């Protein structure tokens, strides 16, 4: 490789600066048909448990039909002058049916809860799997509040609905179906009379559904908007305080909270109007049964006991129908949340190609790569061409917005170039596929996350089968073993949320140790020492050099001392490479890098 400095033409002054990413967008929401299909898929995945739960609930509901039927028979028996023995036998039958029904209803509720929780657990896993495998470019476009609302609030709503109302809803539906069938079994005309209430029930529900459904959907969206505003204010609290924007953010949060509250009140108002319509439907149905029964008895077409049983059957519907109505809010909310979860499940996933051979070597070549964050937006990268030899360490230098981080993201496979190609070991990244790229490319950014769990588990995220001795060797390589051994439990110390708090420098040490464990062909350090502060910057720079020793490395330099230790320095401006060479050569050349270096030294 030539060691002569290369000075490239500077971009024209009219060249636009690298843009910010396109505005955040909402994730899709599934329609009713797809939501039911997702629920059906979950139930079919455990067919025996689903069938057992359904049979148990139906058995318990059928046992509940015995009491009205026996009471109707008792009316006829007493009218016929039967003795005490018949009455006692009927009472014993009612008691036995109540006992059996109670046991079956209890078992059915347990079975339904078990099925519901199993289906929900698998649904959560599918949602999280899809979110975690979402392409980084798409993930950055999504509103973080909407995403957190789905994996947090929406999952909680469905969980609560299943835990609190799931068994009762299934039991109530079974009781409605079997009780209606029982009325028809007594006399088809009595069953038909009971169905006189059906148009009024349908009218009430059809009046409510199209009005409440959109409200619930908007309520869930409003909650996501509120979460988005809260997360933005909390994550940017330093900036908010520095620019004294507290009142503005409080106003935004208050406005979005009021919107969610207003939608909740509107839905409850609709719910009360539905209750009045349901009561009218019950009056119509019971009145129809009694009137038809009167004429049947008068014409000797039915007995008083049959009409009594039919009236009791219909009255028995008040409980389950009332329960369904009273909990319609929860069911609607759960349905809206389930639709939002199903929308995440249906997010398209790009096919991951499986090449027969991986990269032939560890060289990196960027060939005429351009990138824009949105169609028609200014280019963040404009025709960048760069080669990095195996084992070479190249530092990217430039002002904020020059395109350094965008180039690092493209090289890492996190973003696809708008045009041009990135080659690793002679193979285009898009032909390797995301999973294969992750095996060969490792990115360490300044936004390092410490996962909840033991320190050993946190480090094993890079290589699950790593032995404790290998983990300690990686820590020693980056100069972190001493402070790790000083922790209360060493590698078994719990870190992350609720655990031992690590400093920014220590967190970055862990990220570099993960890099050593992963042993990738290409390491990309995107300002990996920027968050440590001046006191730990030198230690982290030394750790980064040790972690990438002998490895093809691309460094987004936050400090020019990182460029000084690199094999080659690449200066970027407005998405283009404007200078290239070693540190000493570029300083001696007196160009843009030399001016940056003098300013840094001063």
C-alpha positions in Angstrom: 0.0 0.0 0.0 1.3 3.4 -0.9 2.3 5.6 2.0 2.0 8.9 0.0 -0.7 11.2 1.3 -3.6 11.7 -1.0 -5.5 15.0 -1.1 -8.9 14.8 -2.8 -10.8 17.7 -4.3 -12.9 19.4 -1.6 -16.6 19.4 -2.2 -18.3 22.6 -3.4 -19.6 25.0 -0.8 -23.2 24.3 -2.0 -23.0 20.6 -1.1 -25.7 19.9 1.4 -24.9 18.6 4.9 -25.6 15.1 5.9 -29.3 14.9 6.9 -30.9 13.5 10.0 -32.8 10.3 9.7 -36.3 10.5 8.3 -39.1 11.3 10.8 -40.3 8.4 13.1 -43.2 6.3 11.9 -45.8 4.1 13.6 -45.6 0.4 13.3 -48.5 -1.3 11.5 -51.7 -2.6 13.1 -53.3 -5.8 11.9 -56.9 -5.9 10.8 -59.6 -8.0 12.5 -59.2 -11.0 10.2 -55.4 -11.2 10.7 -55.8 -10.7 14.5 -58.2 -13.7 14.7 -55.8 -15.7 12.5 -52.9 -15.0 14.9 -55.0 -16.1 17.8 -56.2 -19.2 16.0 -52.5 -20.1 15.2 -51.7 -19.9 18.9 -54.6 -22.1 19.9 -53.8 -24.7 17.2 -50.3 -24.9 18.4 -51.6 -26.6 21.6 -54.6 -28.6 20.2 -55.0 -31.1 23.1 -54.9 -28.5 25.8 -57.4 -26.3 23.8 -59.8 -29.2 23.3 -59.6 -30.2 26.9 -60.3 -26.7 28.1 -63.3 -26.3 25.7 -64.8 -29.7 26.7 -64.5 -28.9 30.4 -66.1 -25.5 30.1 -68.9 -26.9 28.0 -69.5 -29.7 30.6 -69.7 -27.1 33.4 -72.1 -25.0 31.4 -74.3 -28.0 30.6 -74.4 -28.9 34.2 -75.8 -25.5 34.9 -78.8 -26.2 32.7 -80.0 -28.9 35.0 -81.5 -26.7 37.7 -83.9 -24.7 35.4 -85.0 -27.9 33.7 -85.6 -29.7 37.0 -87.4 -26.7 38.5 -89.8 -26.7 35.5 -90.4 -30.4 36.0 -91.1 -29.8 39.6 -93.8 -27.3 38.7 -95.5 -29.9 36.5 -95.1 -32.6 39.2 -96.6 -30.4 41.9 -99.5 -29.5 39.6 -100.0 -33.2 39.0 -100.2 -33.8 42.8 -96.9 -35.7 43.1 -95.6 -36.4 46.6 -92.6 -35.3 48.7 -90.4 -38.0 47.3 -90.4 -36.5 43.8 -89.6 -33.1 45.2 -86.7 -34.4 47.3 -85.4 -36.4 44.3 -85.5 -33.2 42.2 -83.7 -31.3 44.9 -81.0 -33.9 45.1 -80.6 -33.8 41.3 -80.2 -30.0 41.5 -77.6 -30.3 44.3 -75.6 -33.0 42.4 -75.6 -31.0 39.2 -74.5 -27.9 41.1 -71.6 -29.8 42.6 -70.5 -31.3 39.3 -71.0 -28.0 37.6 -68.9 -26.2 40.2 -66.0 -28.6 39.8 -66.1 -28.5 36.0 -66.4 -24.7 35.9 -63.4 -24.5 38.2 -61.3 -26.9 36.2 -62.4 -25.2 33.0 -61.3 -21.8 34.3 -57.9 -23.3 35.2 -57.6 -24.9 31.8 -58.6 -21.8 29.9 -56.1 -19.7 32.0 -53.4 -22.2 31.2 -54.2 -22.2 27.5 -54.4 -18.4 27.4 -51.2 -17.8 29.2 -49.4 -20.3 27.0 -50.7 -18.6 23.8 -49.8 -15.2 25.2 -46.3 -16.3 26.2 -45.6 -17.6 22.6 -47.1 -14.4 21.2 -44.8 -12.3 23.4 -41.8 -14.4 22.2 -42.8 -13.9 18.5 -43.2 -10.2 19.0 -39.8 -9.9 20.7 -38.2 -12.1 18.2 -39.5 -9.9 15.4 -38.5 -6.7 17.1 -35.0 -8.0 17.9 -34.5 -9.2 14.3 -35.9 -6.0 12.8 -33.4 -4.4 10.4 -31.6 -1.6 12.1 -32.5 0.9 9.4 -36.2 0.2 10.0 -35.8 0.2 13.7 -34.3 3.7 13.7 -37.4 5.0 11.8 -39.8 3.6 14.3 -41.1 5.8 17.2 -39.5 4.4 20.3 -42.6 5.2 22.3 -44.8 3.3 19.9 -42.5 0.3 20.1 -42.2 0.4 23.9 -46.0 0.8 24.2 -46.5 -2.4 22.2 -44.0 -4.6 23.9 -45.0 -3.1 27.3 -48.5 -1.6 27.6 -50.2 -3.8 24.9 -48.7 -7.0 26.3 -49.9 -5.9 29.8 -53.4 -5.2 28.5 -53.7 -8.6 26.9 -52.1 -10.3 29.9 -54.6 -8.7 32.3 -57.5 -9.5 30.1 -56.6 -13.2 30.0 -55.8 -13.4 33.7 -58.9 -11.5 34.9 -61.6 -12.2 32.3 -60.3 -14.9 30.0 -61.9 -17.9 31.8 -65.1 -16.0 32.6 -65.5 -14.8 29.0 -65.2 -18.3 27.6 -67.6 -19.7 30.2 -70.1 -17.0 29.5 -70.0 -17.7 25.8 -70.5 -21.4 26.4 -73.5 -20.7 28.7 -75.1 -18.5 26.1 -74.8 -21.1 23.4 -76.0 -24.1 25.5 -78.8 -22.2 27.2 -80.2 -21.0 23.9 -80.0 -24.7 22.7 -81.8 -25.8 25.9 -84.7 -23.4 25.3 -85.1 -24.8 21.8 -85.0 -28.3 23.1 -88.0 -27.6 25.4 -90.1 -26.3 22.5 -88.9 -24.8 19.3 -91.5 -22.0 19.6 -90.1 -21.0 23.0 -86.6 -21.0 21.6 -87.8 -18.8 18.7 -89.5 -16.5 21.2 -86.2 -16.1 23.1 -84.5 -15.2 19.8 -86.9 -12.2 19.5 -84.3 -10.4 21.6 -81.5 -11.2 19.1 -82.2 -8.4 16.7 -82.1 -5.9 19.6 -78.9 -7.4 21.0 -77.4 -7.2 17.5 -78.6 -3.7 17.0 -77.1 -2.6 20.4 -73.8 -4.2 19.6 -73.7 -3.0 16.0 -74.4 0.5 17.3 -71.5 0.2 19.8 -68.8 -1.7 17.9 -68.1 0.8 15.0 -68.1 3.7 17.5 -66.0 2.1 20.3 -63.4 0.2 18.1 -61.9 3.4 16.6 -61.9 5.0 20.0 -60.0 2.1 21.5 -57.5 2.1 18.7 -57.0 5.8 19.0 -56.7 5.4 22.8 -53.8 2.9 22.3 -52.1 5.2 19.8 -52.5 8.1 22.2 -50.9 6.1 24.9 -48.0 5.3 22.6 -47.7 9.1 21.8 -47.7 9.8 25.5 -44.9 7.2 26.1 -43.0 8.7 23.2 -43.1 12.1 24.7 -42.1 10.8 28.1 -39.2 8.8 26.8 -38.0 11.8 24.7 -38.1 14.1 27.7 -36.4 11.5 30.0 -33.7 10.5 27.5 -32.9 14.1 26.6 -33.3 15.5 30.2 -29.8 17.0 30.1 -30.5 18.9 26.9 -34.0 19.9 28.2 -32.5 21.4 31.3 -29.6 23.0 29.5 -32.0 24.9 27.1 -34.7 25.4 29.8 -37.3 23.5 27.8 -39.0 21.9 30.9 -42.2 23.8 30.5 -42.5 23.0 26.8 -42.0 19.3 27.4 -44.4 19.3 30.3 -47.0 20.9 28.1 -46.5 18.3 25.3 -46.8 15.5 27.9 -49.9 17.1 29.5 -51.6 17.6 26.1 -51.0 14.0 25.1 -52.2 12.7 28.5 -55.3 14.8 28.2 -56.0 13.3 24.7 -55.7 9.8 26.1 -57.9 10.7 29.1 -60.6 12.3 26.8 -60.7 9.2 24.6 -61.1 7.0 27.7 -64.0 9.1 28.9 -65.7 9.1 25.5 -65.5 5.3 25.4 -67.0 5.0 28.9 -69.9 7.2 27.8 -70.6 5.0 24.8 -70.5 2.0 27.2 -73.2 3.4 29.4 -75.5 4.0 26.4 -74.8 0.4 25.4 -76.0 -0.8 28.8 -79.3 0.8 28.4 -79.8 -0.8 25.0 -78.9 -4.2 26.5 -81.5 -3.9 29.3 -84.1 -3.2 26.7 -83.1 -6.3 24.8 -83.5 -8.4 27.9 -87.0 -7.0 28.5 -88.0 -7.8 25.0 -86.7 -11.4 25.1 -88.2 -12.3 28.5 -91.5 -10.7 27.6 -91.6 -12.7 24.3 -90.9 -16.0 26.1 -93.7 -15.3 28.7 -96.2 -14.2 26.1 -95.6 -17.1 23.7 -95.6 -19.5 26.7 -99.0 -18.2 27.8 -100.6 -19.0 24.4 -98.9 -22.4 24.3 -100.2 -23.3 27.7 -103.6 -22.0 26.8 -103.7 -24.1 23.7 -102.4 -27.2 25.6 -99.2 -27.1 23.4 -96.9 -26.8 26.4 -97.0 -27.2 30.1 -96.6 -24.6 32.8 -93.4 -26.3 33.8 -92.0 -26.1 30.3 -92.7 -22.3 30.1 -91.2 -21.9 33.6 -88.0 -23.7 32.5 -87.8 -21.6 29.4 -88.2 -18.4 31.3 -85.6 -19.5 33.8 -83.3 -20.4 30.9 -83.7 -17.0 29.4 -83.3 -15.3 32.8 -80.1 -17.4 33.2 -78.7 -15.6 30.1 -78.8 -12.2 31.9 -75.7 -13.2 33.9 -73.3 -14.2 31.1 -74.6 -11.6 28.7 -74.3 -9.0 31.4 -70.8 -10.1 32.2 -69.8 -9.9 28.5 -71.3 -6.4 28.3 -69.7 -5.2 31.5 -66.4 -6.5 30.4 -66.7 -5.4 26.8 -64.3 -2.6 27.5 -61.6 -5.0 28.5 -62.3 -7.3 25.6 -62.2 -4.3 23.2 -59.0 -3.0 24.7 -57.4 -6.5 24.5 -58.5 -6.8 20.9 -57.0 -3.5 20.0 -53.7 -4.4 21.8 -53.7 -7.8 20.2 -54.1 -6.2 16.8 -51.1 -4.0 17.5 -49.0 -7.0 18.5 -50.2 -9.0 15.4 -49.0 -6.0 13.3 -45.5 -6.4 14.7 -45.6 -10.1 14.0 -46.4 -9.5 10.4 -43.5 -7.1 9.8 -41.7 -8.3 6.6 -38.4 -9.9 7.1 -35.8 -9.8 4.4 -34.6 -13.2 3.2 -31.1 -13.9 4.5 -28.9 -15.3 1.7 -26.7 -18.3 2.6 -23.6 -18.2 0.5 -21.6 -21.3 0.2 -18.4 -19.5 1.1 -17.7 -16.7 3.5 -15.3 -13.8 3.0 -11.9 -14.8 1.5 -9.8 -12.8 3.9 -10.3 -9.8 6.1 -9.9 -6.9 3.7 -12.5 -4.2 3.4 -13.4 -2.3 0.2 -15.9 0.5 -0.1 -16.7 1.0 -3.8 -18.4 4.3 -4.9 -20.9 4.1 -1.9 -23.5 6.8 -1.5 -26.3 6.9 1.1 -29.3 9.1 1.7 -31.6 8.6 4.7 -34.7 9.1 2.7 -35.7 9.3 -1.0 -34.9 12.7 -2.3 -32.9 13.7 0.9 -29.4 15.1 0.7 -26.7 12.5 0.5 -25.0 11.6 3.8 -22.3 9.7 1.8 -21.5 10.8 -1.8 -19.4 8.4 -3.9 -17.1 7.2 -1.1 -14.4 4.8 -2.2 -12.0 3.3 0.4 -9.9 0.3 0.8 -8.6 -1.2 4.1 -6.0 -3.9 4.0 -6.1 -7.0 6.3 -5.0 -6.0 9.8 -4.8 -2.3 8.9 -6.2 0.3 11.3 -7.9 3.3 9.6 -9.2 6.3 11.4 -12.1 8.4 10.1 -11.8 12.1 11.0 -14.1 15.0 10.3 -16.5 17.5 11.7 -19.9 16.5 13.0 -22.2 15.7 10.0 -19.2 14.8 7.8 -20.6 11.2 7.2 -18.2 9.3 9.5 -20.9 7.5 11.5 -23.0 6.9 8.4 -20.0 5.2 6.7 -19.4 3.1 9.9 -23.1 2.0 9.8 -22.9 1.1 6.1 -19.7 -0.8 6.6 -21.2 -2.6 9.6 -24.2 -3.7 7.6 -26.6 -1.7 9.7 -27.5 0.5 6.7 -27.7 -0.5 3.1 -26.0 1.9 0.7 -28.2 3.8 -1.7 -25.7 3.0 -4.4 -22.3 1.4 -4.5 -21.1 -1.8 -2.8 -19.2 -2.7 0.3 -17.0 -5.8 0.1 -15.6 -7.9 3.0 -12.9 -10.3 1.9 -14.0 -9.8 -1.7 -17.7 -10.7 -1.0 -20.4 -8.1 -1.1 -22.1 -7.6 2.3 -25.6 -7.9 0.9 -24.7 -11.3 -0.5 -23.5 -12.5 2.9 -26.7 -11.7 4.7 -27.3 -10.1 8.0 -26.6 -13.2 10.2 -23.3 -13.9 8.3 -22.3 -10.2 8.6 -22.7 -10.3 12.3 -20.3 -13.2 12.5 -17.6 -11.3 10.7 -18.2 -7.7 11.6 -18.4 -6.3 15.2 -19.5 -2.7 15.9 -18.6 -0.9 19.2 -20.5 2.4 19.5 -20.4 5.1 22.2 -23.9 4.1 23.3 -22.9 1.0 25.2 -25.6 -1.0 27.0 -25.0 -3.1 30.1 -27.5 -6.0 30.1 -29.2 -7.1 33.3 -27.6 -10.2 34.7 -24.2 -11.4 35.9 -21.1 -9.9 34.4 -20.2 -13.3 33.0 -23.6 -13.6 31.2 -23.2 -10.1 29.9 -19.8 -10.9 28.3 -21.0 -14.2 27.0 -23.4 -12.4 24.7 -20.5 -12.2 22.3 -19.8 -15.9 22.5 -22.2 -18.1 24.5 -19.8 -21.0 24.9 -16.9 -18.9 26.2 -15.3 -20.4 29.4 -14.7 -18.2 32.4 -10.9 -18.4 31.7 -11.5 -17.1 28.2 -13.6 -14.3 29.5 -10.9 -13.3 32.0 -8.4 -13.4 29.2 -10.5 -11.0 27.2 -10.9 -8.7 30.2 -7.2 -8.8 30.8 -6.5 -7.9 27.1 -8.5 -4.6 27.5 -7.1 -3.8 30.9 -10.4 -4.5 32.8 -9.6 -7.7 34.8 -8.3 -5.8 37.8 -11.5 -3.8 38.5 -13.7 -6.8 37.6 -11.9 -8.9 40.3 -12.4 -6.1 42.7 -16.2 -6.3 42.3 -18.1 -8.0 45.2 -18.7 -11.2 43.3 -16.2 -10.9 40.5 -17.6 -12.3 37.2 -20.8 -13.3 39.1 -21.6 -9.8 40.1 -25.0 -8.8 38.9 -24.9 -5.7 36.8 -27.4 -3.7 34.8 -30.8 -2.6 36.0 -31.2 -3.3 39.7 -27.6 -4.5 40.0 -24.1 -3.1 40.5 -23.8 0.3 38.7 -20.9 0.5 36.3 -19.2 3.7 35.2 -19.2 4.7 31.5 -15.6 3.7 31.3 -16.3 0.2 32.8 -19.3 -0.3 30.4 -17.0 0.5 27.5 -14.4 -1.9 28.8 -17.1 -4.6 28.7 -18.0 -3.7 25.1 -14.3 -4.0 24.0 -14.0 -7.3 25.9 -17.0 -8.6 24.0 -15.2 -7.6 20.8 -12.2 -9.7 21.8 -14.4 -12.7 22.6 -16.3 -12.4 19.3 -13.0 -12.3 17.4 -14.4 -10.8 14.2 -12.7 -10.2 10.9 -13.5 -6.5 10.9 -13.9 -4.2 14.0 -15.7 -0.9 13.7 -15.3 1.5 16.6 -17.8 4.4 16.3 -16.4 7.0 18.8 -16.1 4.1 21.3 -14.3 6.2 23.8 -16.4 9.4 23.6 -18.5 8.8 26.7 -15.6 8.0 29.1 -14.6 11.6 29.9 -11.0 12.9 29.7 -9.8 10.9 32.8 -10.6 7.5 31.3 -10.1 8.4 27.6 -6.5 7.4 27.4 -7.1 4.1 29.2 -9.9 3.3 26.8 -7.9 4.3 23.8 -5.2 1.9 24.9 -7.8 -0.8 25.5 -9.3 -0.2 22.0 -5.8 -0.6 20.4 -5.2 -3.8 22.4 -8.7 -5.2 21.4 -8.1 -4.6 17.7 -4.4 -5.5 17.5 -3.8 -7.4 14.3 -7.4 -7.0 13.2 -8.8 -5.0 10.3 -10.2 -1.9 12.0 -12.2 1.2 11.1 -12.2 3.8 13.8 -14.5 6.9 13.9 -12.1 9.1 15.8 -13.6 11.2 18.6 -10.1 12.4 19.7 -7.3 13.0 17.2 -4.9 10.9 19.4 -6.9 7.9 18.0 -6.0 9.1 14.5 -2.4 9.5 15.6 -2.0 5.8 16.5 -3.8 4.6 13.3 -2.0 3.2 10.3 -3.9 5.6 8.0 -6.1 8.6 8.5 -9.1 9.4 6.3 -10.6 12.9 6.5 -14.2 13.3 5.5 -16.4 16.4 4.8 -20.0 16.5 3.7 -20.1 12.9 2.9 -16.9 12.7 0.9 -13.3 11.8 1.5 -11.1 14.9 1.1 -7.7 13.7 2.5 -6.1 10.4 3.1 -2.6 9.4 4.4 -0.7 8.7 7.6 -0.8 11.1 10.5 2.7 12.4 9.9 2.2 12.8 6.2 -1.1 14.7 6.6 0.3 17.0 9.2 3.3 17.8 7.0 1.0 18.3 4.0 -0.6 21.3 5.8 -4.2 20.6 4.7 -7.5 20.2 6.5 -6.2 17.5 8.9 -3.1 19.6 9.7 -5.4 22.5 10.7 -7.5 20.1 12.9 -4.3 18.8 14.5 -2.9 22.2 15.3 -6.3 23.2 16.8 -6.3 20.0 18.8 -2.8 20.5 20.1 -3.6 24.1 21.0 
